[in-house]
Each structure stands twice: as C-alpha cells, then as structure tokens.
Amino acid sequence: MAVSERGARERMVFSAAQLIRREGVAATGMREVAAHAGAPRGSLQHYFPDGKEQLVNEAVEWAGRYAGKRVARFLAALPEPTPSGLFAEMVRQWTDEYESSGFAGGCPVAAATVDWAESTASTRAAAAEAFATWTGPVARALTGMGVPGERASALATLMVSALEGAILMARAERDVRPLTTVAGELGPFLDAAVCREG
C-alpha cells in the first residue's frame, strides 16, 4: 500500500510540474492535476494538506532535482566532456522537444517564479532552491573539467540563465534559433575557462 500511495503522490507532483510548464501556475488547478495524474480528487487533500501552494512548491522542487540529475546523463553522452559540450547537451534537450512536439512547454521553475514568486514567499524559496539544485551539478561538472571552482559557479549561473532566456525566446518566436544561438556563442567562452596544464 505504501508503494502505491507513494506512486500516486509522485504522479501528482509530476503532473503538476507538467501542467505548470505548459499553462503556468494560475491556470493549473488542483482538479486538473488530479485528472492528469489519474488520481481521485480527494487524494489531493490527503497528500497536500496545505493545498495548491504545497503542490506547486513540490512540483518546483521536483523540477530542480530533475534538471540537476540530467547533468550526469548529459556528461555521459559526451565522448570527451567539455563545458561547451555540456551546454550543447543542455540546449539539445529543448531543441529536440520543440522540434518534435512544438513549443507548448517551458521550464516549470521559471513559470512558477514568474507567476507566484513575488506573492508567495514559499514558492520563491522553492524556486531559488530548485535553481541551486540545478546549478550545483553544473558547477561541479565544470570543476571536473578543469574550470576553477569560483569561476565554475559563476559559469553555471550563466549557463542556466542563458538557457532559461533562450527557452522563453524560442517559445515566443516558435523557433529554436535562440537556443542554437546561445549554444554557439557561449561554447567557446565556456571552453576558454578551462585551465590547461602546460
């Protein structure tokens, strides 16, 4: 029973993240989340006694963990890890989605930040933590490639910020051009940060 309950709860958090990334927080209702997850509406109150705010925050936290875990997969896909290669893989996730499925979805963390972070302190904190959960693995990957620690943290912020901005522009333009542009322009800059042993 515990496994099926945990599975239902996780499905609702996942469904909330998927709906938020497409519709935004304001347009994502609890009923829609339950329907998307295939869960009884009554289970929302059971799992999320603090209501929509709790569900949104957990969806944002899930998205941060998901993005952070993807970094290892991106690195594994590279024959020789480089900062530009890592960023290109981060971008490719979005270009592949947009070219195959259209431009309906964005980042749930960004959507929650825009929609609720100013009015809901717990969502602002969840979004900040989600971005930290994402940039941390990027910074560690860069350090592993020879980028000095202080610089790696700053470049991780730059990479995530550039990607988030390019996602927004790509959705507005209905074109992957902003994504391919940031990958091409930032790549050499990122690779130049690697300290080469002479």
C-alpha positions in Angstrom: 0.0 0.0 0.0 2.8 2.4 0.8 4.3 1.9 -2.6 1.1 2.6 -4.4 0.4 5.7 -2.2 3.9 7.0 -2.9 3.4 6.3 -6.6 0.1 8.3 -6.6 1.7 11.2 -4.8 4.7 11.3 -7.1 2.4 11.2 -10.1 0.5 14.2 -8.8 3.7 16.2 -8.3 4.9 15.2 -11.8 1.5 16.1 -13.3 1.6 19.5 -11.5 5.1 20.2 -13.0 3.9 19.2 -16.5 0.8 21.4 -16.3 2.7 24.3 -14.8 5.3 24.2 -17.6 2.5 24.4 -20.2 -0.2 26.5 -18.5 1.5 28.4 -15.7 0.6 28.3 -12.0 -2.5 30.4 -12.2 -4.1 28.2 -14.9 -3.1 24.9 -13.2 -5.9 23.8 -10.8 -6.0 21.0 -8.3 -8.7 19.3 -10.3 -6.7 19.4 -13.5 -3.7 17.9 -11.6 -5.8 15.1 -10.2 -7.2 14.3 -13.7 -3.8 14.4 -15.3 -2.4 12.1 -12.7 -5.3 9.8 -12.8 -5.9 10.2 -9.1 -9.1 10.8 -7.1 -9.6 14.4 -6.3 -9.9 13.6 -2.6 -6.3 12.3 -2.6 -5.0 15.8 -3.2 -6.2 17.0 0.3 -4.6 13.8 1.8 -1.2 14.3 0.2 -1.2 18.1 0.1 -3.0 19.3 3.2 -1.6 22.9 2.6 -3.3 22.9 -0.8 -2.1 24.3 -4.1 0.8 26.2 -2.6 2.3 23.0 -1.3 1.7 21.1 -4.5 3.3 23.9 -6.6 6.3 24.1 -4.4 6.8 20.3 -4.5 6.5 20.4 -8.3 9.1 23.2 -8.5 11.4 21.2 -6.2 10.9 18.1 -8.4 11.8 20.1 -11.5 15.0 21.3 -9.9 16.0 17.8 -8.9 15.2 16.5 -12.4 17.3 19.2 -14.1 20.2 18.5 -11.7 20.1 14.8 -12.3 20.1 15.3 -16.1 23.6 16.8 -15.9 25.2 13.4 -15.3 23.3 12.0 -18.2 24.4 14.8 -20.4 28.0 14.2 -19.4 27.7 10.5 -20.1 26.6 11.3 -23.7 29.8 13.2 -24.4 32.8 11.2 -25.7 35.0 13.9 -24.2 33.4 16.2 -21.7 33.9 19.9 -22.3 32.0 22.9 -21.0 30.7 23.7 -24.5 29.6 20.1 -25.0 27.7 20.0 -21.7 25.9 23.2 -22.6 25.1 21.9 -26.0 23.5 18.8 -24.4 21.5 21.0 -22.0 20.3 23.0 -25.0 19.6 19.9 -27.2 17.1 18.6 -24.6 15.0 21.7 -25.5 15.6 21.9 -29.2 14.7 18.2 -29.5 11.5 18.7 -27.6 10.5 21.8 -29.6 11.3 20.3 -33.0 9.4 17.1 -32.2 6.5 18.3 -30.0 6.1 22.0 -30.6 6.7 25.0 -28.2 3.9 24.4 -25.7 6.1 23.7 -22.7 8.7 25.7 -20.8 10.5 25.2 -17.5 8.2 24.8 -14.5 10.6 26.6 -12.2 10.6 29.6 -14.5 6.8 29.5 -14.8 6.3 29.3 -11.0 8.9 32.1 -10.5 7.1 34.4 -12.9 3.6 33.5 -11.7 3.9 33.2 -7.9 7.3 34.0 -6.5 6.5 37.6 -5.8 3.2 36.9 -4.0 4.1 33.6 -2.4 7.3 33.5 -0.3 7.4 29.7 -0.1 7.3 29.4 -3.9 10.1 32.0 -4.2 12.2 29.9 -1.8 11.3 26.7 -3.6 12.3 28.2 -7.0 15.6 29.6 -5.6 16.4 26.2 -4.2 15.4 24.5 -7.4 17.8 26.7 -9.4 20.6 25.9 -6.8 19.8 22.2 -7.2 20.4 22.6 -10.9 23.4 24.9 -11.0 25.2 22.9 -8.3 25.8 19.8 -10.5 26.6 22.0 -13.5 29.3 23.8 -11.4 30.7 20.5 -10.1 30.8 19.2 -13.7 32.7 22.3 -14.8 35.2 21.9 -12.0 35.7 18.3 -13.0 36.6 19.6 -16.5 39.3 21.9 -15.1 37.4 25.1 -14.5 38.4 26.8 -11.3 35.8 26.5 -8.5 34.8 30.2 -8.2 34.6 30.5 -11.9 32.6 27.2 -12.3 29.9 28.5 -10.0 29.6 31.8 -12.0 29.6 30.0 -15.3 26.9 27.5 -14.1 24.7 30.5 -13.3 25.4 32.0 -16.7 24.6 28.7 -18.5 21.3 28.2 -16.7 20.3 31.8 -17.1 21.2 31.8 -20.8 19.3 28.6 -21.3 16.2 29.9 -19.5 16.2 33.1 -21.5 16.6 31.2 -24.8 13.7 28.9 -23.8 11.5 31.9 -23.4 12.6 33.5 -26.6 12.2 30.2 -28.5 8.6 29.8 -27.3 7.8 33.4 -28.2 9.3 33.1 -31.7 8.2 29.5 -32.3 11.8 28.9 -33.4 14.8 27.1 -31.9 17.1 29.9 -33.2 17.6 31.4 -29.7 18.7 28.1 -28.3 21.1 27.2 -31.1 22.5 30.8 -30.9 23.3 30.7 -27.2 24.9 27.3 -27.6 27.1 28.5 -30.4 28.0 31.8 -28.9 28.7 30.7 -25.3 30.5 27.5 -26.3 34.0 29.0 -27.0 33.6 31.3 -24.0 32.9 28.4 -21.7 35.7 26.2 -23.1 38.2 29.1 -22.6 37.6 28.9 -18.8 39.3 25.5 -18.6 42.7 25.8 -17.0 45.1 23.9 -19.3 48.2 22.3 -17.7 51.2 23.3 -19.6 
